[in-house]
Amino acid sequence: MNYLVIGTVSVLVLILIIFLIMRNLKDKKQFEEEVIDSELPAEKSEKEND
């Protein structure tokens, strides 16, 4: 077996996994902010009608 190829592929897979986890956390934070922002105007409109 060629351990250099196996090691290189392993490192690349590890880098890909770390990248995907970081991107997922960033997207999750952005999604939560969008949901909060989209709910705030609706609540203000409901309070004005009361």
Z-matrix of the N, CA and C atoms (Angstrom, degrees):
N
C 1 1.457
C 2 1.523 1 109.43
N 3 1.298 2 113.66 1 151.23
C 4 1.457 3 119.38 2 178.88
C 5 1.527 4 108.23 3 -98.36
N 6 1.321 5 116.51 4 101.10
C 7 1.454 6 121.13 5 -175.97
C 8 1.522 7 112.96 6 -67.92
N 9 1.317 8 117.96 7 -25.27
C 10 1.458 9 121.26 8 177.67
C 11 1.528 10 110.36 9 -65.07
N 12 1.320 11 116.92 10 -43.21
C 13 1.468 12 120.90 11 179.00
C 14 1.523 13 110.21 12 -67.20
N 15 1.323 14 117.07 13 -44.14
C 16 1.465 15 120.76 14 179.47
C 17 1.528 16 110.40 15 -62.62
N 18 1.304 17 117.56 16 -42.34
C 19 1.465 18 121.28 17 178.43
C 20 1.516 19 111.92 18 -64.63
N 21 1.325 20 117.11 19 -42.68
C 22 1.465 21 121.20 20 179.61
C 23 1.524 22 110.85 21 -63.44
N 24 1.311 23 116.82 22 -46.05
C 25 1.465 24 120.85 23 179.46
C 26 1.526 25 110.02 24 -63.51
N 27 1.304 26 118.04 25 -40.82
C 28 1.464 27 121.92 26 179.25
C 29 1.530 28 110.81 27 -61.63
N 30 1.321 29 116.80 28 -44.66
C 31 1.469 30 120.67 29 179.13
C 32 1.521 31 110.44 30 -64.21
N 33 1.326 32 117.63 31 -42.21
C 34 1.466 33 120.53 32 179.35
C 35 1.526 34 111.72 33 -64.69
N 36 1.313 35 117.26 34 -39.68
C 37 1.466 36 120.87 35 177.29
C 38 1.521 37 110.10 36 -64.88
N 39 1.321 38 117.38 37 -41.67
C 40 1.460 39 120.93 38 178.09
C 41 1.527 40 111.15 39 -62.72
N 42 1.317 41 117.77 40 -43.34
C 43 1.466 42 121.94 41 177.78
C 44 1.524 43 110.10 42 -62.65
N 45 1.317 44 117.72 43 -41.67
C 46 1.466 45 121.41 44 178.54
C 47 1.525 46 111.28 45 -62.78
N 48 1.319 47 117.31 46 -42.76
C 49 1.466 48 120.60 47 179.13
C 50 1.523 49 110.81 48 -63.69
N 51 1.318 50 117.52 49 -44.36
C 52 1.468 51 121.13 50 178.78
C 53 1.519 52 110.18 51 -62.45
N 54 1.333 53 117.61 52 -43.10
C 55 1.463 54 121.43 53 178.81
C 56 1.527 55 110.95 54 -60.98
N 57 1.317 56 117.18 55 -44.18
C 58 1.464 57 120.33 56 -178.59
C 59 1.523 58 111.88 57 -67.10
N 60 1.321 59 117.65 58 -37.37
C 61 1.464 60 120.51 59 177.64
C 62 1.521 61 110.39 60 -65.34
N 63 1.326 62 117.15 61 -45.05
C 64 1.465 63 120.33 62 179.71
C 65 1.522 64 111.09 63 -63.76
N 66 1.314 65 117.44 64 -41.39
C 67 1.460 66 121.12 65 179.60
C 68 1.526 67 110.48 66 -66.00
N 69 1.319 68 117.42 67 -38.90
C 70 1.451 69 121.46 68 178.80
C 71 1.530 70 110.91 69 -63.09
N 72 1.322 71 117.37 70 -42.74
C 73 1.459 72 120.62 71 178.56
C 74 1.521 73 111.08 72 -63.64
N 75 1.331 74 116.88 73 -40.39
C 76 1.460 75 121.43 74 179.01
C 77 1.524 76 110.16 75 -65.01
N 78 1.336 77 116.91 76 -45.00
C 79 1.461 78 120.86 77 179.59
C 80 1.517 79 111.21 78 -65.11
N 81 1.320 80 117.47 79 -36.47
C 82 1.457 81 121.04 80 179.30
C 83 1.526 82 110.02 81 -64.65
N 84 1.318 83 116.99 82 -43.99
C 85 1.465 84 121.39 83 179.22
C 86 1.529 85 110.26 84 -63.13
N 87 1.333 86 116.35 85 -43.87
C 88 1.464 87 120.46 86 179.37
C 89 1.524 88 110.69 87 -64.28
N 90 1.311 89 118.30 88 -40.76
C 91 1.461 90 122.01 89 178.68
C 92 1.522 91 110.89 90 -62.89
N 93 1.343 92 116.82 91 -43.90
C 94 1.458 93 120.11 92 178.89
C 95 1.525 94 111.05 93 -61.61
N 96 1.327 95 117.62 94 -40.70
C 97 1.463 96 120.84 95 178.28
C 98 1.523 97 111.02 96 -64.34
N 99 1.327 98 117.78 97 -40.17
C 100 1.459 99 120.87 98 178.81
C 101 1.516 100 111.13 99 -65.52
N 102 1.311 101 117.54 100 -39.42
C 103 1.467 102 120.89 101 179.32
C 104 1.519 103 109.82 102 -65.72
N 105 1.314 104 116.89 103 -44.12
C 106 1.464 105 120.34 104 179.39
C 107 1.517 106 109.91 105 -63.17
N 108 1.327 107 117.87 106 -44.81
C 109 1.459 108 121.12 107 -179.92
C 110 1.523 109 111.77 108 -64.24
N 111 1.323 110 117.34 109 -35.98
C 112 1.465 111 119.46 110 -178.85
C 113 1.522 112 111.28 111 -74.17
N 114 1.318 113 118.35 112 -25.22
C 115 1.463 114 121.12 113 179.93
C 116 1.523 115 112.34 114 -82.84
N 117 1.295 116 118.64 115 -29.94
C 118 1.460 117 121.02 116 -176.18
C 119 1.528 118 113.28 117 -61.63
N 120 1.326 119 121.03 118 -48.61
C 121 1.461 120 119.14 119 179.62
C 122 1.527 121 112.64 120 -61.64
N 123 1.307 122 118.21 121 -34.77
C 124 1.458 123 121.22 122 178.87
C 125 1.522 124 110.37 123 -64.21
N 126 1.317 125 117.51 124 -40.46
C 127 1.452 126 120.30 125 179.05
C 128 1.529 127 111.22 126 -67.27
N 129 1.312 128 117.66 127 -37.84
C 130 1.453 129 120.70 128 178.27
C 131 1.523 130 110.44 129 -64.50
N 132 1.301 131 117.84 130 -40.97
C 133 1.463 132 121.76 131 179.43
C 134 1.512 133 110.56 132 -64.40
N 135 1.315 134 117.71 133 -40.22
C 136 1.450 135 120.78 134 179.29
C 137 1.534 136 111.33 135 -66.17
N 138 1.326 137 117.91 136 -37.72
C 139 1.456 138 121.39 137 179.00
C 140 1.524 139 111.05 138 -67.95
N 141 1.315 140 117.88 139 -35.23
C 142 1.451 141 121.49 140 179.92
C 143 1.521 142 111.10 141 -68.18
N 144 1.319 143 117.79 142 -31.08
C 145 1.459 144 121.52 143 -179.34
C 146 1.515 145 112.48 144 -79.32
N 147 1.318 146 119.30 145 -17.04
C 148 1.466 147 121.59 146 -178.09
C 149 1.499 148 112.26 147 -76.77
